Amino acid sequence: MVVNRDGRILIPAQVRRDLGLHAGSTLLLSVEDGRVVMESREQLVARMRREIAESWQGDPQTSVVEELLADRRAEAAAEDPDS
């Protein structure tokens, strides 16, 4: 791939087909360890969910939301001894 003088690059047709990209597709761009990474919003959300699931150290039978709510309720009860 070549960067033109306007800073644009052309994604090869085969790569666009393989990724299901078409005119008007929206991609998010980031730089990670000196690499340019392009991904759709859906890919970003899926990757984040995977990474969170892989790093979560809690009980696999309890959801992260339920665990957070239980923590917040315990904190609230400690702050308000009348409840």
mmCIF file of the N, C-alpha and C atoms, coordinates in Angstrom:
data_MODEL
# 
_entry.id   MODEL 
# 
loop_
_atom_site.group_PDB 
_atom_site.id 
_atom_site.type_symbol 
_atom_site.label_atom_id 
_atom_site.label_alt_id 
_atom_site.label_comp_id 
_atom_site.label_asym_id 
_atom_site.label_entity_id 
_atom_site.label_seq_id 
_atom_site.pdbx_PDB_ins_code 
_atom_site.Cartn_x 
_atom_site.Cartn_y 
_atom_site.Cartn_z 
_atom_site.occupancy 
_atom_site.B_iso_or_equiv 
_atom_site.pdbx_formal_charge 
_atom_site.auth_seq_id 
_atom_site.auth_comp_id 
_atom_site.auth_asym_id 
_atom_site.auth_atom_id 
_atom_site.pdbx_PDB_model_num 
ATOM 1   N N  . MET A 1 1  ? 0.847   -1.167  0.000  1.00 0.00 ? 1  MET A N  1 
ATOM 2   C CA . MET A 1 1  ? 0.000   0.000   0.000  1.00 0.00 ? 1  MET A CA 1 
ATOM 3   C C  . MET A 1 1  ? 0.894   1.233   0.000  1.00 0.00 ? 1  MET A C  1 
ATOM 4   N N  . VAL A 1 2  ? 0.419   2.272   -0.629 1.00 0.00 ? 2  VAL A N  1 
ATOM 5   C CA . VAL A 1 2  ? 1.173   3.514   -0.734 1.00 0.00 ? 2  VAL A CA 1 
ATOM 6   C C  . VAL A 1 2  ? 0.317   4.649   -0.193 1.00 0.00 ? 2  VAL A C  1 
ATOM 7   N N  . VAL A 1 3  ? 0.933   5.531   0.568  1.00 0.00 ? 3  VAL A N  1 
ATOM 8   C CA . VAL A 1 3  ? 0.252   6.720   1.058  1.00 0.00 ? 3  VAL A CA 1 
ATOM 9   C C  . VAL A 1 3  ? 0.445   7.814   0.008  1.00 0.00 ? 3  VAL A C  1 
ATOM 10  N N  . ASN A 1 4  ? -0.657  8.388   -0.480 1.00 0.00 ? 4  ASN A N  1 
ATOM 11  C CA . ASN A 1 4  ? -0.508  9.457   -1.480 1.00 0.00 ? 4  ASN A CA 1 
ATOM 12  C C  . ASN A 1 4  ? -0.217  10.783  -0.794 1.00 0.00 ? 4  ASN A C  1 
ATOM 13  N N  . ARG A 1 5  ? -0.027  11.827  -1.566 1.00 0.00 ? 5  ARG A N  1 
ATOM 14  C CA . ARG A 1 5  ? 0.380   13.107  -0.977 1.00 0.00 ? 5  ARG A CA 1 
ATOM 15  C C  . ARG A 1 5  ? -0.701  13.718  -0.091 1.00 0.00 ? 5  ARG A C  1 
ATOM 16  N N  . ASP A 1 6  ? -1.952  13.296  -0.240 1.00 0.00 ? 6  ASP A N  1 
ATOM 17  C CA . ASP A 1 6  ? -3.029  13.767  0.636  1.00 0.00 ? 6  ASP A CA 1 
ATOM 18  C C  . ASP A 1 6  ? -3.142  12.926  1.906  1.00 0.00 ? 6  ASP A C  1 
ATOM 19  N N  . GLY A 1 7  ? -2.269  11.911  2.054  1.00 0.00 ? 7  GLY A N  1 
ATOM 20  C CA . GLY A 1 7  ? -2.302  11.044  3.226  1.00 0.00 ? 7  GLY A CA 1 
ATOM 21  C C  . GLY A 1 7  ? -3.286  9.902   3.108  1.00 0.00 ? 7  GLY A C  1 
ATOM 22  N N  . ARG A 1 8  ? -3.792  9.662   1.926  1.00 0.00 ? 8  ARG A N  1 
ATOM 23  C CA . ARG A 1 8  ? -4.781  8.601   1.723  1.00 0.00 ? 8  ARG A CA 1 
ATOM 24  C C  . ARG A 1 8  ? -4.099  7.302   1.314  1.00 0.00 ? 8  ARG A C  1 
ATOM 25  N N  . ILE A 1 9  ? -4.746  6.218   1.701  1.00 0.00 ? 9  ILE A N  1 
ATOM 26  C CA . ILE A 1 9  ? -4.291  4.895   1.263  1.00 0.00 ? 9  ILE A CA 1 
ATOM 27  C C  . ILE A 1 9  ? -5.467  4.179   0.610  1.00 0.00 ? 9  ILE A C  1 
ATOM 28  N N  . LEU A 1 10 ? -5.165  3.254   -0.241 1.00 0.00 ? 10 LEU A N  1 
ATOM 29  C CA . LEU A 1 10 ? -6.198  2.468   -0.905 1.00 0.00 ? 10 LEU A CA 1 
ATOM 30  C C  . LEU A 1 10 ? -6.162  1.055   -0.337 1.00 0.00 ? 10 LEU A C  1 
ATOM 31  N N  . ILE A 1 11 ? -7.288  0.624   0.222  1.00 0.00 ? 11 ILE A N  1 
ATOM 32  C CA . ILE A 1 11 ? -7.384  -0.752  0.719  1.00 0.00 ? 11 ILE A CA 1 
ATOM 33  C C  . ILE A 1 11 ? -7.656  -1.634  -0.494 1.00 0.00 ? 11 ILE A C  1 
ATOM 34  N N  . PRO A 1 12 ? -6.821  -2.637  -0.738 1.00 0.00 ? 12 PRO A N  1 
ATOM 35  C CA . PRO A 1 12 ? -7.010  -3.483  -1.920 1.00 0.00 ? 12 PRO A CA 1 
ATOM 36  C C  . PRO A 1 12 ? -8.409  -4.107  -1.975 1.00 0.00 ? 12 PRO A C  1 
ATOM 37  N N  . ALA A 1 13 ? -8.916  -4.282  -3.195 1.00 0.00 ? 13 ALA A N  1 
ATOM 38  C CA . ALA A 1 13 ? -10.275 -4.785  -3.420 1.00 0.00 ? 13 ALA A CA 1 
ATOM 39  C C  . ALA A 1 13 ? -10.514 -6.122  -2.726 1.00 0.00 ? 13 ALA A C  1 
ATOM 40  N N  . GLN A 1 14 ? -9.563  -7.038  -2.799 1.00 0.00 ? 14 GLN A N  1 
ATOM 41  C CA . GLN A 1 14 ? -9.745  -8.351  -2.182 1.00 0.00 ? 14 GLN A CA 1 
ATOM 42  C C  . GLN A 1 14 ? -9.913  -8.225  -0.670 1.00 0.00 ? 14 GLN A C  1 
ATOM 43  N N  . VAL A 1 15 ? -9.144  -7.339  -0.058 1.00 0.00 ? 15 VAL A N  1 
ATOM 44  C CA . VAL A 1 15 ? -9.246  -7.128  1.387  1.00 0.00 ? 15 VAL A CA 1 
ATOM 45  C C  . VAL A 1 15 ? -10.614 -6.525  1.723  1.00 0.00 ? 15 VAL A C  1 
ATOM 46  N N  . ARG A 1 16 ? -11.059 -5.553  0.936  1.00 0.00 ? 16 ARG A N  1 
ATOM 47  C CA . ARG A 1 16 ? -12.392 -4.958  1.153  1.00 0.00 ? 16 ARG A CA 1 
ATOM 48  C C  . ARG A 1 16 ? -13.478 -6.019  1.044  1.00 0.00 ? 16 ARG A C  1 
ATOM 49  N N  . ARG A 1 17 ? -13.368 -6.881  0.040  1.00 0.00 ? 17 ARG A N  1 
ATOM 50  C CA . ARG A 1 17 ? -14.368 -7.960  -0.117 1.00 0.00 ? 17 ARG A CA 1 
ATOM 51  C C  . ARG A 1 17 ? -14.327 -8.903  1.076  1.00 0.00 ? 17 ARG A C  1 
ATOM 52  N N  . ASP A 1 18 ? -13.126 -9.309  1.472  1.00 0.00 ? 18 ASP A N  1 
ATOM 53  C CA . ASP A 1 18 ? -12.990 -10.245 2.594  1.00 0.00 ? 18 ASP A CA 1 
ATOM 54  C C  . ASP A 1 18 ? -13.582 -9.681  3.886  1.00 0.00 ? 18 ASP A C  1 
ATOM 55  N N  . LEU A 1 19 ? -13.471 -8.357  4.061  1.00 0.00 ? 19 LEU A N  1 
ATOM 56  C CA . LEU A 1 19 ? -13.965 -7.716  5.282  1.00 0.00 ? 19 LEU A CA 1 
ATOM 57  C C  . LEU A 1 19 ? -15.390 -7.192  5.156  1.00 0.00 ? 19 LEU A C  1 
ATOM 58  N N  . GLY A 1 20 ? -15.963 -7.292  3.957  1.00 0.00 ? 20 GLY A N  1 
ATOM 59  C CA . GLY A 1 20 ? -17.322 -6.808  3.750  1.00 0.00 ? 20 GLY A CA 1 
ATOM 60  C C  . GLY A 1 20 ? -17.410 -5.290  3.753  1.00 0.00 ? 20 GLY A C  1 
ATOM 61  N N  . LEU A 1 21 ? -16.327 -4.617  3.381  1.00 0.00 ? 21 LEU A N  1 
ATOM 62  C CA . LEU A 1 21 ? -16.327 -3.153  3.326  1.00 0.00 ? 21 LEU A CA 1 
ATOM 63  C C  . LEU A 1 21 ? -16.866 -2.685  1.991  1.00 0.00 ? 21 LEU A C  1 
ATOM 64  N N  . HIS A 1 22 ? -17.560 -1.565  2.023  1.00 0.00 ? 22 HIS A N  1 
ATOM 65  C CA . HIS A 1 22 ? -18.090 -0.969  0.793  1.00 0.00 ? 22 HIS A CA 1 
ATOM 66  C C  . HIS A 1 22 ? -18.013 0.544   0.935  1.00 0.00 ? 22 HIS A C  1 
ATOM 67  N N  . ALA A 1 23 ? -18.293 1.257   -0.128 1.00 0.00 ? 23 ALA A N  1 
ATOM 68  C CA . ALA A 1 23 ? -18.261 2.718   -0.079 1.00 0.00 ? 23 ALA A CA 1 
ATOM 69  C C  . ALA A 1 23 ? -19.161 3.196   1.049  1.00 0.00 ? 23 ALA A C  1 
ATOM 70  N N  . GLY A 1 24 ? -18.638 4.042   1.904  1.00 0.00 ? 24 GLY A N  1 
ATOM 71  C CA . GLY A 1 24 ? -19.410 4.563   3.028  1.00 0.00 ? 24 GLY A CA 1 
ATOM 72  C C  . GLY A 1 24 ? -19.237 3.783   4.319  1.00 0.00 ? 24 GLY A C  1 
ATOM 73  N N  . SER A 1 25 ? -18.524 2.656   4.281  1.00 0.00 ? 25 SER A N  1 
ATOM 74  C CA . SER A 1 25 ? -18.276 1.907   5.520  1.00 0.00 ? 25 SER A CA 1 
ATOM 75  C C  . SER A 1 25 ? -17.499 2.787   6.492  1.00 0.00 ? 25 SER A C  1 
ATOM 76  N N  . THR A 1 26 ? -17.829 2.696   7.771  1.00 0.00 ? 26 THR A N  1 
ATOM 77  C CA . THR A 1 26 ? -17.151 3.467   8.805  1.00 0.00 ? 26 THR A CA 1 
ATOM 78  C C  . THR A 1 26 ? -16.189 2.556   9.554  1.00 0.00 ? 26 THR A C  1 
ATOM 79  N N  . LEU A 1 27 ? -14.959 3.006   9.666  1.00 0.00 ? 27 LEU A N  1 
ATOM 80  C CA . LEU A 1 27 ? -13.945 2.269   10.406 1.00 0.00 ? 27 LEU A CA 1 
ATOM 81  C C  . LEU A 1 27 ? -13.363 3.166   11.484 1.00 0.00 ? 27 LEU A C  1 
ATOM 82  N N  . LEU A 1 28 ? -12.981 2.574   12.605 1.00 0.00 ? 28 LEU A N  1 
ATOM 83  C CA . LEU A 1 28 ? -12.292 3.283   13.666 1.00 0.00 ? 28 LEU A CA 1 
ATOM 84  C C  . LEU A 1 28 ? -10.805 3.020   13.490 1.00 0.00 ? 28 LEU A C  1 
ATOM 85  N N  . LEU A 1 29 ? -9.999  4.028   13.693 1.00 0.00 ? 29 LEU A N  1 
ATOM 86  C CA . LEU A 1 29 ? -8.562  3.917   13.487 1.00 0.00 ? 29 LEU A CA 1 
ATOM 87  C C  . LEU A 1 29 ? -7.856  4.159   14.800 1.00 0.00 ? 29 LEU A C  1 
ATOM 88  N N  . SER A 1 30 ? -6.898  3.299   15.124 1.00 0.00 ? 30 SER A N  1 
ATOM 89  C CA . SER A 1 30 ? -6.088  3.498   16.327 1.00 0.00 ? 30 SER A CA 1 
ATOM 90  C C  . SER A 1 30 ? -4.658  3.067   16.026 1.00 0.00 ? 30 SER A C  1 
ATOM 91  N N  . VAL A 1 31 ? -3.756  3.486   16.890 1.00 0.00 ? 31 VAL A N  1 
ATOM 92  C CA . VAL A 1 31 ? -2.358  3.091   16.774 1.00 0.00 ? 31 VAL A CA 1 
ATOM 93  C C  . VAL A 1 31 ? -2.036  2.268   18.007 1.00 0.00 ? 31 VAL A C  1 
ATOM 94  N N  . GLU A 1 32 ? -1.578  1.036   17.801 1.00 0.00 ? 32 GLU A N  1 
ATOM 95  C CA . GLU A 1 32 ? -1.236  0.127   18.893 1.00 0.00 ? 32 GLU A CA 1 
ATOM 96  C C  . GLU A 1 32 ? 0.159   -0.419  18.649 1.00 0.00 ? 32 GLU A C  1 
ATOM 97  N N  . ASP A 1 33 ? 1.058   -0.129  19.568 1.00 0.00 ? 33 ASP A N  1 
ATOM 98  C CA . ASP A 1 33 ? 2.441   -0.596  19.455 1.00 0.00 ? 33 ASP A CA 1 
ATOM 99  C C  . ASP A 1 33 ? 3.049   -0.244  18.100 1.00 0.00 ? 33 ASP A C  1 
ATOM 100 N N  . GLY A 1 34 ? 2.785   0.973   17.627 1.00 0.00 ? 34 GLY A N  1 
ATOM 101 C CA . GLY A 1 34 ? 3.354   1.422   16.364 1.00 0.00 ? 34 GLY A CA 1 
ATOM 102 C C  . GLY A 1 34 ? 2.683   0.870   15.127 1.00 0.00 ? 34 GLY A C  1 
ATOM 103 N N  . ARG A 1 35 ? 1.556   0.178   15.317 1.00 0.00 ? 35 ARG A N  1 
ATOM 104 C CA . ARG A 1 35 ? 0.800   -0.368  14.184 1.00 0.00 ? 35 ARG A CA 1 
ATOM 105 C C  . ARG A 1 35 ? -0.503  0.395   14.045 1.00 0.00 ? 35 ARG A C  1 
ATOM 106 N N  . VAL A 1 36 ? -0.958  0.559   12.809 1.00 0.00 ? 36 VAL A N  1 
ATOM 107 C CA . VAL A 1 36 ? -2.262  1.172   12.560 1.00 0.00 ? 36 VAL A CA 1 
ATOM 108 C C  . VAL A 1 36 ? -3.295  0.056   12.525 1.00 0.00 ? 36 VAL A C  1 
ATOM 109 N N  . VAL A 1 37 ? -4.345  0.207   13.328 1.00 0.00 ? 37 VAL A N  1 
ATOM 110 C CA . VAL A 1 37 ? -5.399  -0.799  13.408 1.00 0.00 ? 37 VAL A CA 1 
ATOM 111 C C  . VAL A 1 37 ? -6.707  -0.142  12.979 1.00 0.00 ? 37 VAL A C  1 
ATOM 112 N N  . MET A 1 38 ? -7.390  -0.762  12.018 1.00 0.00 ? 38 MET A N  1 
ATOM 113 C CA . MET A 1 38 ? -8.701  -0.284  11.588 1.00 0.00 ? 38 MET A CA 1 
ATOM 114 C C  . MET A 1 38 ? -9.713  -1.373  11.882 1.00 0.00 ? 38 MET A C  1 
ATOM 115 N N  . GLU A 1 39 ? -10.836 -0.978  12.488 1.00 0.00 ? 39 GLU A N  1 
ATOM 116 C CA . GLU A 1 39 ? -11.893 -1.945  12.785 1.00 0.00 ? 39 GLU A CA 1 
ATOM 117 C C  . GLU A 1 39 ? -13.235 -1.238  12.824 1.00 0.00 ? 39 GLU A C  1 
ATOM 118 N N  . SER A 1 40 ? -14.279 -2.014  12.605 1.00 0.00 ? 40 SER A N  1 
ATOM 119 C CA . SER A 1 40 ? -15.634 -1.458  12.676 1.00 0.00 ? 40 SER A CA 1 
ATOM 120 C C  . SER A 1 40 ? -16.019 -1.316  14.147 1.00 0.00 ? 40 SER A C  1 
ATOM 121 N N  . ARG A 1 41 ? -17.078 -0.565  14.403 1.00 0.00 ? 41 ARG A N  1 
ATOM 122 C CA . ARG A 1 41 ? -17.568 -0.427  15.774 1.00 0.00 ? 41 ARG A CA 1 
ATOM 123 C C  . ARG A 1 41 ? -17.951 -1.793  16.345 1.00 0.00 ? 41 ARG A C  1 
ATOM 124 N N  . GLU A 1 42 ? -18.578 -2.608  15.511 1.00 0.00 ? 42 GLU A N  1 
ATOM 125 C CA . GLU A 1 42 ? -18.993 -3.938  15.954 1.00 0.00 ? 42 GLU A CA 1 
ATOM 126 C C  . GLU A 1 42 ? -17.779 -4.783  16.341 1.00 0.00 ? 42 GLU A C  1 
ATOM 127 N N  . GLN A 1 43 ? -16.716 -4.709  15.552 1.00 0.00 ? 43 GLN A N  1 
ATOM 128 C CA . GLN A 1 43 ? -15.503 -5.459  15.864 1.00 0.00 ? 43 GLN A CA 1 
ATOM 129 C C  . GLN A 1 43 ? -14.878 -4.952  17.163 1.00 0.00 ? 43 GLN A C  1 
ATOM 130 N N  . LEU A 1 44 ? -14.877 -3.635  17.361 1.00 0.00 ? 44 LEU A N  1 
ATOM 131 C CA . LEU A 1 44 ? -14.324 -3.058  18.582 1.00 0.00 ? 44 LEU A CA 1 
ATOM 132 C C  . LEU A 1 44 ? -15.095 -3.534  19.807 1.00 0.00 ? 44 LEU A C  1 
ATOM 133 N N  . VAL A 1 45 ? -16.422 -3.489  19.741 1.00 0.00 ? 45 VAL A N  1 
ATOM 134 C CA . VAL A 1 45 ? -17.247 -3.932  20.872 1.00 0.00 ? 45 VAL A CA 1 
ATOM 135 C C  . VAL A 1 45 ? -17.008 -5.411  21.153 1.00 0.00 ? 45 VAL A C  1 
ATOM 136 N N  . ALA A 1 46 ? -16.966 -6.238  20.114 1.00 0.00 ? 46 ALA A N  1 
ATOM 137 C CA . ALA A 1 46 ? -16.727 -7.674  20.295 1.00 0.00 ? 46 ALA A CA 1 
ATOM 138 C C  . ALA A 1 46 ? -15.354 -7.927  20.918 1.00 0.00 ? 46 ALA A C  1 
ATOM 139 N N  . ARG A 1 47 ? -14.341 -7.185  20.473 1.00 0.00 ? 47 ARG A N  1 
ATOM 140 C CA . ARG A 1 47 ? -12.987 -7.350  21.011 1.00 0.00 ? 47 ARG A CA 1 
ATOM 141 C C  . ARG A 1 47 ? -12.940 -6.932  22.476 1.00 0.00 ? 47 ARG A C  1 
ATOM 142 N N  . MET A 1 48 ? -13.596 -5.822  22.800 1.00 0.00 ? 48 MET A N  1 
ATOM 143 C CA . MET A 1 48 ? -13.610 -5.361  24.189 1.00 0.00 ? 48 MET A CA 1 
ATOM 144 C C  . MET A 1 48 ? -14.313 -6.374  25.095 1.00 0.00 ? 48 MET A C  1 
ATOM 145 N N  . ARG A 1 49 ? -15.432 -6.921  24.624 1.00 0.00 ? 49 ARG A N  1 
ATOM 146 C CA . ARG A 1 49 ? -16.149 -7.930  25.425 1.00 0.00 ? 49 ARG A CA 1 
ATOM 147 C C  . ARG A 1 49 ? -15.276 -9.157  25.666 1.00 0.00 ? 49 ARG A C  1 
ATOM 148 N N  . ARG A 1 50 ? -14.574 -9.593  24.613 1.00 0.00 ? 50 ARG A N  1 
ATOM 149 C CA . ARG A 1 50 ? -13.669 -10.749 24.752 1.00 0.00 ? 50 ARG A CA 1 
ATOM 150 C C  . ARG A 1 50 ? -12.578 -10.462 25.771 1.00 0.00 ? 50 ARG A C  1 
ATOM 151 N N  . GLU A 1 51 ? -11.946 -9.297  25.656 1.00 0.00 ? 51 GLU A N  1 
ATOM 152 C CA . GLU A 1 51 ? -10.848 -8.954  26.551 1.00 0.00 ? 51 GLU A CA 1 
ATOM 153 C C  . GLU A 1 51 ? -11.312 -8.830  27.993 1.00 0.00 ? 51 GLU A C  1 
ATOM 154 N N  . ILE A 1 52 ? -12.488 -8.258  28.203 1.00 0.00 ? 52 ILE A N  1 
ATOM 155 C CA . ILE A 1 52 ? -13.024 -8.138  29.563 1.00 0.00 ? 52 ILE A CA 1 
ATOM 156 C C  . ILE A 1 52 ? -13.343 -9.518  30.119 1.00 0.00 ? 52 ILE A C  1 
ATOM 157 N N  . ALA A 1 53 ? -13.973 -10.361 29.315 1.00 0.00 ? 53 ALA A N  1 
ATOM 158 C CA . ALA A 1 53 ? -14.325 -11.716 29.769 1.00 0.00 ? 53 ALA A CA 1 
ATOM 159 C C  . ALA A 1 53 ? -13.076 -12.511 30.119 1.00 0.00 ? 53 ALA A C  1 
ATOM 160 N N  . GLU A 1 54 ? -12.010 -12.348 29.318 1.00 0.00 ? 54 GLU A N  1 
ATOM 161 C CA . GLU A 1 54 ? -10.768 -13.091 29.567 1.00 0.00 ? 54 GLU A CA 1 
ATOM 162 C C  . GLU A 1 54 ? -10.054 -12.618 30.823 1.00 0.00 ? 54 GLU A C  1 
ATOM 163 N N  . SER A 1 55 ? -10.186 -11.340 31.166 1.00 0.00 ? 55 SER A N  1 
ATOM 164 C CA . SER A 1 55 ? -9.441  -10.799 32.305 1.00 0.00 ? 55 SER A CA 1 
ATOM 165 C C  . SER A 1 55 ? -10.249 -10.801 33.607 1.00 0.00 ? 55 SER A C  1 
ATOM 166 N N  . TRP A 1 56 ? -11.565 -11.063 33.528 1.00 0.00 ? 56 TRP A N  1 
ATOM 167 C CA . TRP A 1 56 ? -12.398 -11.019 34.724 1.00 0.00 ? 56 TRP A CA 1 
ATOM 168 C C  . TRP A 1 56 ? -12.021 -12.146 35.672 1.00 0.00 ? 56 TRP A C  1 
ATOM 169 N N  . GLN A 1 57 ? -11.801 -11.803 36.942 1.00 0.00 ? 57 GLN A N  1 
ATOM 170 C CA . GLN A 1 57 ? -11.362 -12.766 37.953 1.00 0.00 ? 57 GLN A CA 1 
ATOM 171 C C  . GLN A 1 57 ? -12.495 -13.226 38.867 1.00 0.00 ? 57 GLN A C  1 
ATOM 172 N N  . GLY A 1 58 ? -13.708 -12.762 38.611 1.00 0.00 ? 58 GLY A N  1 
ATOM 173 C CA . GLY A 1 58 ? -14.836 -13.081 39.491 1.00 0.00 ? 58 GLY A CA 1 
ATOM 174 C C  . GLY A 1 58 ? -15.378 -14.487 39.285 1.00 0.00 ? 58 GLY A C  1 
ATOM 175 N N  . ASP A 1 59 ? -16.435 -14.780 40.008 1.00 0.00 ? 59 ASP A N  1 
ATOM 176 C CA . ASP A 1 59 ? -17.124 -16.072 39.923 1.00 0.00 ? 59 ASP A CA 1 
ATOM 177 C C  . ASP A 1 59 ? -17.742 -16.216 38.539 1.00 0.00 ? 59 ASP A C  1 
ATOM 178 N N  . PRO A 1 60 ? -17.429 -17.284 37.804 1.00 0.00 ? 60 PRO A N  1 
ATOM 179 C CA . PRO A 1 60 ? -17.975 -17.442 36.457 1.00 0.00 ? 60 PRO A CA 1 
ATOM 180 C C  . PRO A 1 60 ? -19.493 -17.620 36.426 1.00 0.00 ? 60 PRO A C  1 
ATOM 181 N N  . GLN A 1 61 ? -20.099 -17.935 37.591 1.00 0.00 ? 61 GLN A N  1 
ATOM 182 C CA . GLN A 1 61 ? -21.547 -18.106 37.644 1.00 0.00 ? 61 GLN A CA 1 
ATOM 183 C C  . GLN A 1 61 ? -22.271 -16.792 37.945 1.00 0.00 ? 61 GLN A C  1 
ATOM 184 N N  . THR A 1 62 ? -21.509 -15.733 38.260 1.00 0.00 ? 62 THR A N  1 
ATOM 185 C CA . THR A 1 62 ? -22.088 -14.441 38.602 1.00 0.00 ? 62 THR A CA 1 
ATOM 186 C C  . THR A 1 62 ? -21.724 -13.431 37.518 1.00 0.00 ? 62 THR A C  1 
ATOM 187 N N  . SER A 1 63 ? -22.682 -12.624 37.115 1.00 0.00 ? 63 SER A N  1 
ATOM 188 C CA . SER A 1 63 ? -22.388 -11.620 36.100 1.00 0.00 ? 63 SER A CA 1 
ATOM 189 C C  . SER A 1 63 ? -21.624 -10.459 36.725 1.00 0.00 ? 63 SER A C  1 
ATOM 190 N N  . VAL A 1 64 ? -20.887 -9.768  35.916 1.00 0.00 ? 64 VAL A N  1 
ATOM 191 C CA . VAL A 1 64 ? -20.137 -8.601  36.366 1.00 0.00 ? 64 VAL A CA 1 
ATOM 192 C C  . VAL A 1 64 ? -21.097 -7.548  36.916 1.00 0.00 ? 64 VAL A C  1 
ATOM 193 N N  . VAL A 1 65 ? -22.239 -7.387  36.284 1.00 0.00 ? 65 VAL A N  1 
ATOM 194 C CA . VAL A 1 65 ? -23.225 -6.404  36.720 1.00 0.00 ? 65 VAL A CA 1 
ATOM 195 C C  . VAL A 1 65 ? -23.739 -6.761  38.116 1.00 0.00 ? 65 VAL A C  1 
ATOM 196 N N  . GLU A 1 66 ? -24.084 -8.023  38.321 1.00 0.00 ? 66 GLU A N  1 
ATOM 197 C CA . GLU A 1 66 ? -24.584 -8.440  39.633 1.00 0.00 ? 66 GLU A CA 1 
ATOM 198 C C  . GLU A 1 66 ? -23.529 -8.226  40.712 1.00 0.00 ? 66 GLU A C  1 
ATOM 199 N N  . GLU A 1 67 ? -22.280 -8.518  40.379 1.00 0.00 ? 67 GLU A N  1 
ATOM 200 C CA . GLU A 1 67 ? -21.198 -8.333  41.339 1.00 0.00 ? 67 GLU A CA 1 
ATOM 201 C C  . GLU A 1 67 ? -21.015 -6.846  41.669 1.00 0.00 ? 67 GLU A C  1 
ATOM 202 N N  . LEU A 1 68 ? -21.076 -5.989  40.664 1.00 0.00 ? 68 LEU A N  1 
ATOM 203 C CA . LEU A 1 68 ? -20.951 -4.547  40.883 1.00 0.00 ? 68 LEU A CA 1 
ATOM 204 C C  . LEU A 1 68 ? -22.107 -4.023  41.737 1.00 0.00 ? 68 LEU A C  1 
ATOM 205 N N  . LEU A 1 69 ? -23.330 -4.451  41.427 1.00 0.00 ? 69 LEU A N  1 
ATOM 206 C CA . LEU A 1 69 ? -24.489 -4.025  42.214 1.00 0.00 ? 69 LEU A CA 1 
ATOM 207 C C  . LEU A 1 69 ? -24.360 -4.463  43.673 1.00 0.00 ? 69 LEU A C  1 
ATOM 208 N N  . ALA A 1 70 ? -23.905 -5.674  43.899 1.00 0.00 ? 70 ALA A N  1 
ATOM 209 C CA . ALA A 1 70 ? -23.733 -6.157  45.274 1.00 0.00 ? 70 ALA A CA 1 
ATOM 210 C C  . ALA A 1 70 ? -22.696 -5.311  46.011 1.00 0.00 ? 70 ALA A C  1 
ATOM 211 N N  . ASP A 1 71 ? -21.598 -4.966  45.328 1.00 0.00 ? 71 ASP A N  1 
ATOM 212 C CA . ASP A 1 71 ? -20.574 -4.107  45.941 1.00 0.00 ? 71 ASP A CA 1 
ATOM 213 C C  . ASP A 1 71 ? -21.145 -2.738  46.289 1.00 0.00 ? 71 ASP A C  1 
ATOM 214 N N  . ARG A 1 72 ? -21.902 -2.158  45.372 1.00 0.00 ? 72 ARG A N  1 
ATOM 215 C CA . ARG A 1 72 ? -22.478 -0.823  45.609 1.00 0.00 ? 72 ARG A CA 1 
ATOM 216 C C  . ARG A 1 72 ? -23.494 -0.857  46.750 1.00 0.00 ? 72 ARG A C  1 
ATOM 217 N N  . ARG A 1 73 ? -24.291 -1.921  46.821 1.00 0.00 ? 73 ARG A N  1 
ATOM 218 C CA . ARG A 1 73 ? -25.270 -2.034  47.912 1.00 0.00 ? 73 ARG A CA 1 
ATOM 219 C C  . ARG A 1 73 ? -24.561 -2.166  49.262 1.00 0.00 ? 73 ARG A C  1 
ATOM 220 N N  . ALA A 1 74 ? -23.488 -2.930  49.285 1.00 0.00 ? 74 ALA A N  1 
ATOM 221 C CA . ALA A 1 74 ? -22.724 -3.091  50.521 1.00 0.00 ? 74 ALA A CA 1 
ATOM 222 C C  . ALA A 1 74 ? -22.112 -1.765  50.946 1.00 0.00 ? 74 ALA A C  1 
ATOM 223 N N  . GLU A 1 75 ? -21.584 -0.995  50.004 1.00 0.00 ? 75 GLU A N  1 
ATOM 224 C CA . GLU A 1 75 ? -21.019 0.317   50.311 1.00 0.00 ? 75 GLU A CA 1 
ATOM 225 C C  . GLU A 1 75 ? -22.098 1.259   50.838 1.00 0.00 ? 75 GLU A C  1 
ATOM 226 N N  . ALA A 1 76 ? -23.273 1.242   50.199 1.00 0.00 ? 76 ALA A N  1 
ATOM 227 C CA . ALA A 1 76 ? -24.365 2.112   50.616 1.00 0.00 ? 76 ALA A CA 1 
ATOM 228 C C  . ALA A 1 76 ? -24.831 1.733   52.028 1.00 0.00 ? 76 ALA A C  1 
ATOM 229 N N  . ALA A 1 77 ? -24.909 0.453   52.310 1.00 0.00 ? 77 ALA A N  1 
ATOM 230 C CA . ALA A 1 77 ? -25.336 0.000   53.643 1.00 0.00 ? 77 ALA A CA 1 
ATOM 231 C C  . ALA A 1 77 ? -24.315 0.401   54.705 1.00 0.00 ? 77 ALA A C  1 
ATOM 232 N N  . ALA A 1 78 ? -23.042 0.369   54.362 1.00 0.00 ? 78 ALA A N  1 
ATOM 233 C CA . ALA A 1 78 ? -21.999 0.771   55.329 1.00 0.00 ? 78 ALA A CA 1 
ATOM 234 C C  . ALA A 1 78 ? -22.047 2.262   55.593 1.00 0.00 ? 78 ALA A C  1 
ATOM 235 N N  . GLU A 1 79 ? -22.434 3.054   54.608 1.00 0.00 ? 79 GLU A N  1 
ATOM 236 C CA . GLU A 1 79 ? -22.529 4.505   54.773 1.00 0.00 ? 79 GLU A CA 1 
ATOM 237 C C  . GLU A 1 79 ? -23.777 4.922   55.541 1.00 0.00 ? 79 GLU A C  1 
ATOM 238 N N  . ASP A 1 80 ? -24.865 4.130   55.449 1.00 0.00 ? 80 ASP A N  1 
ATOM 239 C CA . ASP A 1 80 ? -26.134 4.475   56.080 1.00 0.00 ? 80 ASP A CA 1 
ATOM 240 C C  . ASP A 1 80 ? -26.520 3.343   57.050 1.00 0.00 ? 80 ASP A C  1 
ATOM 241 N N  . PRO A 1 81 ? -26.110 3.441   58.302 1.00 0.00 ? 81 PRO A N  1 
ATOM 242 C CA . PRO A 1 81 ? -26.387 2.339   59.247 1.00 0.00 ? 81 PRO A CA 1 
ATOM 243 C C  . PRO A 1 81 ? -27.864 2.150   59.561 1.00 0.00 ? 81 PRO A C  1 
ATOM 244 N N  . ASP A 1 82 ? -28.740 3.097   59.212 1.00 0.00 ? 82 ASP A N  1 
ATOM 245 C CA . ASP A 1 82 ? -30.176 2.965   59.476 1.00 0.00 ? 82 ASP A CA 1 
ATOM 246 C C  . ASP A 1 82 ? -30.903 2.076   58.483 1.00 0.00 ? 82 ASP A C  1 
ATOM 247 N N  . SER A 1 83 ? -30.244 1.724   57.348 1.00 0.00 ? 83 SER A N  1 
ATOM 248 C CA . SER A 1 83 ? -30.941 0.922   56.348 1.00 0.00 ? 83 SER A CA 1 
ATOM 249 C C  . SER A 1 83 ? -30.700 -0.558  56.514 1.00 0.00 ? 83 SER A C  1 
# 
